[in-house]
Amino acid sequence: MAAGHPFEEIAKDLRSRILRHELKPGDLLPSENALRERYGVSRVTVQRAMEDLVAEGLAVAIPKKGVFVRGYDRTVRAVELDTINREFGATVEVAVVETPPVLEDPDAEPGVFRRRVVGDSIRDTYWARTVTREIPALTSPAPLERADLLLLMEAGMTPIRGTANVVARMPTHDESTLLDLVRGTPVLEHVVWLSVDRRLVGMRVEVYPGDRTSLQYDLAPLQKPEA
């Protein structure tokens, strides 16, 4: 079998040490000069090996400091409909926007978009104008005093149902900045379509850093089929 490129050997050795926990999260990997001397290779070869480890999510490069073993400390987030006020203490942005295609109605007016940046998450909600006419507070740029779904229920919009979808994707430039993402880190996009009496009234889009988030679902119990 033909020998691999020297950068592959360097990456393999460091990868093995990381996976065996000889090198732990936060540890500084050997310097470029140390690796060049040990393996007798060029600077470009060492850089290629480090790029591979970064691309695999095993390491993170910090300018002017070096390349470190990457650690993952994920927050578990329950996926559910609730009446917790997610806007408390948040930065809120509100705008009138074209209704997303999934909420389109031939006679619909532009909908309302609310963006909340809370901690390490971006939470966007699109509301149909049929909802905001009943609940003007949803058009205010001030953080809501009560949860949006609670406001819907108080306005008689029940029962509220949700259909969820989760995808992993690369972030936009704005998302990378707002979430302070390390280059190459994917995000989890959690979309919930909200409906009342089978009529779509809103869409919630939550974006979380993929290296710091774990989404948790409760599944409905499985019943034994009737004979």
C-alpha positions as CSV (number, residue, x, y, z in Angstrom):
1,M,0.0,0.0,0.0
2,A,1.3,3.4,-0.9
3,A,2.3,5.7,2.0
4,G,0.0,8.6,2.7
5,H,1.0,12.2,2.5
6,P,3.0,13.4,5.5
7,F,0.2,15.7,6.6
8,E,-2.1,12.7,7.0
9,E,0.5,11.0,9.3
10,I,0.7,14.1,11.5
11,A,-3.1,14.4,11.6
12,K,-3.5,10.7,12.4
13,D,-1.1,10.8,15.3
14,L,-2.6,13.9,16.9
15,R,-6.2,12.6,16.2
16,S,-5.3,9.4,18.0
17,R,-3.9,11.3,21.0
18,I,-7.1,13.4,21.2
19,L,-9.4,10.4,21.0
20,R,-7.4,8.5,23.6
21,H,-7.7,11.6,25.8
22,E,-4.0,12.0,26.1
23,L,-4.7,15.5,24.9
24,K,-7.8,16.9,26.6
25,P,-10.2,19.8,25.7
26,G,-8.4,23.1,26.1
27,D,-4.9,21.6,25.7
28,L,-2.6,23.4,23.3
29,L,-1.4,21.2,20.5
30,P,2.3,21.0,19.6
31,S,3.5,24.1,17.9
32,E,4.2,24.4,14.2
33,N,7.9,24.5,14.7
34,A,7.9,21.4,17.0
35,L,5.9,19.4,14.5
36,R,8.1,20.5,11.6
37,E,11.2,19.3,13.5
38,R,9.6,16.1,14.7
39,Y,8.3,15.0,11.3
40,G,10.9,16.7,9.1
41,V,8.3,18.4,7.0
42,S,7.5,21.9,5.7
43,R,5.3,24.5,7.3
44,V,2.6,24.1,4.7
45,T,2.4,20.3,5.5
46,V,1.9,21.0,9.2
47,Q,-0.7,23.7,8.5
48,R,-2.6,21.2,6.3
49,A,-2.7,18.6,9.1
50,M,-4.0,21.3,11.5
51,E,-6.7,22.3,9.0
52,D,-7.9,18.7,8.8
53,L,-8.2,18.5,12.6
54,V,-10.1,21.8,12.7
55,A,-12.4,20.7,9.9
56,E,-13.2,17.5,11.8
57,G,-14.1,19.5,14.9
58,L,-11.3,18.1,17.0
59,A,-9.4,21.3,17.3
60,V,-9.9,25.0,17.2
61,A,-7.4,27.6,16.0
62,I,-7.1,30.8,18.0
63,P,-5.2,33.6,16.3
64,K,-1.8,34.5,17.9
65,K,-2.3,31.7,20.5
66,G,-2.2,28.4,18.7
67,V,-4.3,25.4,18.0
68,F,-6.2,23.8,20.9
69,V,-8.2,20.6,21.5
70,R,-11.8,21.5,21.0
71,G,-14.2,20.9,23.9
72,Y,-18.0,20.5,23.7
73,D,-20.2,21.6,26.5
74,R,-23.8,21.3,25.2
75,T,-26.9,22.7,26.8
76,V,-29.9,20.4,26.6
77,R,-33.0,22.2,25.4
78,A,-36.4,20.7,25.6
79,V,-38.4,20.9,22.4
80,E,-42.0,21.7,23.4
81,L,-44.8,24.3,23.3
82,D,-44.9,26.2,26.5
83,T,-46.0,29.6,28.0
84,I,-42.6,30.7,29.2
85,N,-41.8,34.3,28.3
86,R,-38.6,33.9,26.1
87,E,-38.3,37.6,25.6
88,F,-37.5,38.6,29.2
89,G,-34.2,40.4,29.2
90,A,-33.8,39.8,25.5
91,T,-32.8,42.2,22.7
92,V,-35.9,42.4,20.4
93,E,-36.2,43.4,16.8
94,V,-39.6,43.8,15.1
95,A,-40.4,44.4,11.5
96,V,-43.3,44.2,9.0
97,V,-42.2,41.7,6.4
98,E,-43.6,39.7,3.5
99,T,-45.3,36.6,4.9
100,P,-43.1,33.5,4.5
101,P,-44.5,31.2,1.7
102,V,-45.6,28.6,4.1
103,L,-48.0,31.2,5.7
104,E,-49.1,32.7,2.4
105,D,-52.7,33.6,1.8
106,P,-53.7,35.2,-1.5
107,D,-55.4,38.1,0.4
108,A,-53.0,38.3,3.3
109,E,-51.3,41.5,4.3
110,P,-47.6,41.5,5.1
111,G,-46.9,39.7,8.4
112,V,-44.9,40.6,11.5
113,F,-41.4,39.4,12.3
114,R,-40.0,39.3,15.8
115,R,-36.3,38.5,16.5
116,R,-35.0,37.8,19.9
117,V,-31.4,37.2,20.7
118,V,-31.2,35.4,24.0
119,G,-27.9,34.1,25.3
120,D,-26.6,31.7,22.7
121,S,-29.7,31.4,20.6
122,I,-31.5,33.4,17.9
123,R,-35.3,33.1,18.0
124,D,-37.4,34.4,15.1
125,T,-41.1,34.3,14.9
126,Y,-43.3,35.2,12.0
127,W,-47.0,36.0,12.8
128,A,-49.8,36.3,10.3
129,R,-51.6,39.6,10.3
130,T,-54.8,37.8,11.3
131,V,-53.0,37.2,14.6
132,T,-51.4,40.6,15.1
133,R,-54.7,42.5,14.5
134,E,-56.1,40.6,17.5
135,I,-52.9,40.9,19.5
136,P,-51.2,44.4,18.9
137,A,-48.5,43.7,21.5
138,L,-46.9,41.4,18.9
139,T,-46.1,44.4,16.8
140,S,-44.3,46.3,19.6
141,P,-40.5,46.5,19.6
142,A,-40.5,46.2,23.4
143,P,-40.0,42.7,24.9
144,L,-43.4,41.0,25.6
145,E,-44.5,41.1,29.2
146,R,-46.1,37.6,28.8
147,A,-45.3,34.7,26.5
148,D,-46.6,35.0,23.0
149,L,-48.5,31.7,23.1
150,L,-50.2,32.8,26.3
151,L,-51.4,35.9,24.5
152,L,-52.8,33.8,21.8
153,M,-54.7,31.6,24.3
154,E,-56.0,34.7,26.1
155,A,-57.3,35.9,22.7
156,G,-59.3,32.7,22.3
157,M,-56.9,31.1,19.8
158,T,-56.9,27.5,21.0
159,P,-55.9,24.8,20.8
160,I,-52.5,25.7,19.6
161,R,-50.7,22.9,17.8
162,G,-47.1,22.7,16.6
163,T,-45.3,20.7,13.9
164,A,-41.5,20.8,14.3
165,N,-38.6,20.2,12.0
166,V,-34.8,20.3,12.8
167,V,-32.0,20.7,10.3
168,A,-28.2,21.1,10.6
169,R,-26.7,23.6,8.3
170,M,-23.8,26.1,8.0
171,P,-24.6,29.5,9.5
172,T,-25.0,32.8,7.8
173,H,-22.5,35.6,8.4
174,D,-25.0,37.3,10.8
175,E,-25.6,34.1,12.7
176,S,-21.9,33.5,13.1
177,T,-21.5,37.0,14.5
178,L,-24.5,37.0,16.8
179,L,-23.7,33.5,18.2
180,D,-19.9,34.0,18.3
181,L,-19.3,30.8,16.4
182,V,-15.9,29.3,15.7
183,R,-15.3,29.1,12.0
184,G,-16.7,25.9,10.5
185,T,-19.3,25.3,13.3
186,P,-22.8,24.3,12.0
187,V,-26.0,25.5,13.6
188,L,-29.2,23.6,14.5
189,E,-32.2,25.3,12.9
190,H,-35.4,24.3,14.7
191,V,-38.6,25.3,12.9
192,V,-42.1,25.1,14.4
193,W,-45.2,25.7,12.4
194,L,-48.0,27.0,14.7
195,S,-51.6,26.3,13.9
196,V,-55.0,27.0,15.4
197,D,-58.0,24.9,14.1
198,R,-55.7,23.6,11.3
199,R,-55.0,27.1,10.2
200,L,-51.3,28.2,10.2
201,V,-51.0,31.4,12.2
202,G,-47.2,31.6,12.8
203,M,-43.8,30.1,12.3
204,R,-41.0,30.0,14.8
205,V,-37.4,29.6,13.7
206,E,-34.8,29.1,16.4
207,V,-31.1,28.8,15.6
208,Y,-28.6,27.3,18.1
209,P,-24.9,26.7,17.9
210,G,-24.3,23.1,17.0
211,D,-21.4,22.7,19.3
212,R,-23.2,23.9,22.4
213,T,-26.7,22.6,22.0
214,S,-28.6,19.3,22.3
215,L,-32.3,19.2,21.4
216,Q,-34.4,16.8,23.5
217,Y,-37.8,15.5,22.5
218,D,-40.4,13.5,24.5
219,L,-41.9,10.9,22.2
220,A,-45.5,9.8,22.5
221,P,-45.9,6.4,24.1
222,L,-46.2,3.5,21.7
223,Q,-49.4,1.5,22.2
224,K,-49.9,-2.1,21.3
225,P,-51.9,-2.4,18.0
226,E,-55.4,-3.7,18.4
227,A,-55.9,-7.2,17.1
